[in-house]
């Protein structure tokens, strides 16, 4: 949540560290929207699991 509030590192940097490569813009936007939704709902989100699920779907569709 701190990332979404401007603390720590950017979403792009977080994804780059997690994935080991520069994320595409659509992934950054999707993760940013998920963080904003979680913040608005007051719900925790497991970002690592969420990103792994998204990237797995992307690879299946490629």
mmCIF file of the C-alpha atoms, coordinates in Angstrom:
data_MODEL
# 
_entry.id   MODEL 
# 
loop_
_atom_site.group_PDB 
_atom_site.id 
_atom_site.type_symbol 
_atom_site.label_atom_id 
_atom_site.label_alt_id 
_atom_site.label_comp_id 
_atom_site.label_asym_id 
_atom_site.label_entity_id 
_atom_site.label_seq_id 
_atom_site.pdbx_PDB_ins_code 
_atom_site.Cartn_x 
_atom_site.Cartn_y 
_atom_site.Cartn_z 
_atom_site.occupancy 
_atom_site.B_iso_or_equiv 
_atom_site.pdbx_formal_charge 
_atom_site.auth_seq_id 
_atom_site.auth_comp_id 
_atom_site.auth_asym_id 
_atom_site.auth_atom_id 
_atom_site.pdbx_PDB_model_num 
ATOM 1  C CA . UNK A 1 1  ? 0.000   0.000   0.000   1.00 0.00 ? 1  UNK A CA 1 
ATOM 2  C CA . UNK A 1 2  ? 2.904   2.333   0.695   1.00 0.00 ? 2  UNK A CA 1 
ATOM 3  C CA . UNK A 1 3  ? 3.940   2.060   -2.941  1.00 0.00 ? 3  UNK A CA 1 
ATOM 4  C CA . UNK A 1 4  ? 0.530   3.270   -4.104  1.00 0.00 ? 4  UNK A CA 1 
ATOM 5  C CA . UNK A 1 5  ? 0.794   6.214   -1.726  1.00 0.00 ? 5  UNK A CA 1 
ATOM 6  C CA . UNK A 1 6  ? 4.114   7.327   -3.169  1.00 0.00 ? 6  UNK A CA 1 
ATOM 7  C CA . UNK A 1 7  ? 6.393   5.859   -0.514  1.00 0.00 ? 7  UNK A CA 1 
ATOM 8  C CA . UNK A 1 8  ? 9.121   3.367   -1.304  1.00 0.00 ? 8  UNK A CA 1 
ATOM 9  C CA . UNK A 1 9  ? 9.540   2.589   -4.982  1.00 0.00 ? 9  UNK A CA 1 
ATOM 10 C CA . UNK A 1 10 ? 7.423   3.067   -8.070  1.00 0.00 ? 10 UNK A CA 1 
ATOM 11 C CA . UNK A 1 11 ? 5.140   0.336   -9.347  1.00 0.00 ? 11 UNK A CA 1 
ATOM 12 C CA . UNK A 1 12 ? 7.390   0.035   -12.412 1.00 0.00 ? 12 UNK A CA 1 
ATOM 13 C CA . UNK A 1 13 ? 10.491  -0.442  -10.258 1.00 0.00 ? 13 UNK A CA 1 
ATOM 14 C CA . UNK A 1 14 ? 8.687   -2.957  -8.041  1.00 0.00 ? 14 UNK A CA 1 
ATOM 15 C CA . UNK A 1 15 ? 7.601   -4.995  -11.060 1.00 0.00 ? 15 UNK A CA 1 
ATOM 16 C CA . UNK A 1 16 ? 11.057  -4.776  -12.606 1.00 0.00 ? 16 UNK A CA 1 
ATOM 17 C CA . UNK A 1 17 ? 12.603  -6.206  -9.418  1.00 0.00 ? 17 UNK A CA 1 
ATOM 18 C CA . UNK A 1 18 ? 9.944   -8.901  -9.110  1.00 0.00 ? 18 UNK A CA 1 
ATOM 19 C CA . UNK A 1 19 ? 10.032  -10.001 -12.745 1.00 0.00 ? 19 UNK A CA 1 
ATOM 20 C CA . UNK A 1 20 ? 13.662  -9.351  -13.535 1.00 0.00 ? 20 UNK A CA 1 
ATOM 21 C CA . UNK A 1 21 ? 12.796  -7.253  -16.581 1.00 0.00 ? 21 UNK A CA 1 
ATOM 22 C CA . UNK A 1 22 ? 11.073  -4.016  -17.516 1.00 0.00 ? 22 UNK A CA 1 
ATOM 23 C CA . UNK A 1 23 ? 7.284   -4.525  -17.302 1.00 0.00 ? 23 UNK A CA 1 
ATOM 24 C CA . UNK A 1 24 ? 5.054   -3.448  -20.146 1.00 0.00 ? 24 UNK A CA 1 
ATOM 25 C CA . UNK A 1 25 ? 2.796   -0.438  -19.684 1.00 0.00 ? 25 UNK A CA 1 
ATOM 26 C CA . UNK A 1 26 ? -0.388  -2.487  -19.501 1.00 0.00 ? 26 UNK A CA 1 
ATOM 27 C CA . UNK A 1 27 ? 0.931   -4.529  -16.569 1.00 0.00 ? 27 UNK A CA 1 
ATOM 28 C CA . UNK A 1 28 ? 1.991   -1.380  -14.717 1.00 0.00 ? 28 UNK A CA 1 
ATOM 29 C CA . UNK A 1 29 ? -1.459  0.128   -15.285 1.00 0.00 ? 29 UNK A CA 1 
ATOM 30 C CA . UNK A 1 30 ? -3.254  -3.044  -14.169 1.00 0.00 ? 30 UNK A CA 1 
ATOM 31 C CA . UNK A 1 31 ? -1.208  -3.336  -10.973 1.00 0.00 ? 31 UNK A CA 1 
ATOM 32 C CA . UNK A 1 32 ? -1.645  0.377   -10.239 1.00 0.00 ? 32 UNK A CA 1 
ATOM 33 C CA . UNK A 1 33 ? -5.414  0.020   -10.620 1.00 0.00 ? 33 UNK A CA 1 
ATOM 34 C CA . UNK A 1 34 ? -5.388  -3.030  -8.317  1.00 0.00 ? 34 UNK A CA 1 
ATOM 35 C CA . UNK A 1 35 ? -3.480  -1.051  -5.667  1.00 0.00 ? 35 UNK A CA 1 
ATOM 36 C CA . UNK A 1 36 ? -5.928  1.841   -5.948  1.00 0.00 ? 36 UNK A CA 1 
ATOM 37 C CA . UNK A 1 37 ? -8.890  -0.538  -5.658  1.00 0.00 ? 37 UNK A CA 1 
ATOM 38 C CA . UNK A 1 38 ? -7.381  -2.244  -2.609  1.00 0.00 ? 38 UNK A CA 1 
ATOM 39 C CA . UNK A 1 39 ? -6.726  1.121   -0.989  1.00 0.00 ? 39 UNK A CA 1 
ATOM 40 C CA . UNK A 1 40 ? -10.292 2.301   -1.638  1.00 0.00 ? 40 UNK A CA 1 
ATOM 41 C CA . UNK A 1 41 ? -11.734 -0.968  -0.307  1.00 0.00 ? 41 UNK A CA 1 
ATOM 42 C CA . UNK A 1 42 ? -9.364  -1.110  2.670   1.00 0.00 ? 42 UNK A CA 1 
ATOM 43 C CA . UNK A 1 43 ? -8.396  -4.618  1.622   1.00 0.00 ? 43 UNK A CA 1 
ATOM 44 C CA . UNK A 1 44 ? -4.901  -6.127  1.626   1.00 0.00 ? 44 UNK A CA 1 
ATOM 45 C CA . UNK A 1 45 ? -3.491  -7.450  -1.637  1.00 0.00 ? 45 UNK A CA 1 
ATOM 46 C CA . UNK A 1 46 ? -0.726  -9.996  -2.168  1.00 0.00 ? 46 UNK A CA 1 
ATOM 47 C CA . UNK A 1 47 ? 1.047   -8.162  -4.974  1.00 0.00 ? 47 UNK A CA 1 
ATOM 48 C CA . UNK A 1 48 ? 3.538   -10.905 -5.710  1.00 0.00 ? 48 UNK A CA 1 
ATOM 49 C CA . UNK A 1 49 ? 0.805   -13.525 -6.152  1.00 0.00 ? 49 UNK A CA 1 
ATOM 50 C CA . UNK A 1 50 ? -1.352  -11.112 -8.160  1.00 0.00 ? 50 UNK A CA 1 
ATOM 51 C CA . UNK A 1 51 ? 1.499   -10.232 -10.535 1.00 0.00 ? 51 UNK A CA 1 
ATOM 52 C CA . UNK A 1 52 ? 2.496   -13.872 -10.971 1.00 0.00 ? 52 UNK A CA 1 
ATOM 53 C CA . UNK A 1 53 ? -1.100  -14.735 -11.868 1.00 0.00 ? 53 UNK A CA 1 
ATOM 54 C CA . UNK A 1 54 ? -1.302  -11.881 -14.387 1.00 0.00 ? 54 UNK A CA 1 
ATOM 55 C CA . UNK A 1 55 ? 2.000   -12.736 -16.044 1.00 0.00 ? 55 UNK A CA 1 
ATOM 56 C CA . UNK A 1 56 ? 1.031   -16.403 -16.208 1.00 0.00 ? 56 UNK A CA 1 
ATOM 57 C CA . UNK A 1 57 ? -2.172  -15.460 -18.056 1.00 0.00 ? 57 UNK A CA 1 
ATOM 58 C CA . UNK A 1 58 ? -0.199  -13.226 -20.397 1.00 0.00 ? 58 UNK A CA 1 
ATOM 59 C CA . UNK A 1 59 ? 2.162   -16.070 -21.247 1.00 0.00 ? 59 UNK A CA 1 
ATOM 60 C CA . UNK A 1 60 ? -0.718  -18.482 -21.851 1.00 0.00 ? 60 UNK A CA 1 
ATOM 61 C CA . UNK A 1 61 ? -2.355  -16.031 -24.244 1.00 0.00 ? 61 UNK A CA 1 
ATOM 62 C CA . UNK A 1 62 ? 0.854   -15.250 -26.128 1.00 0.00 ? 62 UNK A CA 1 
# 
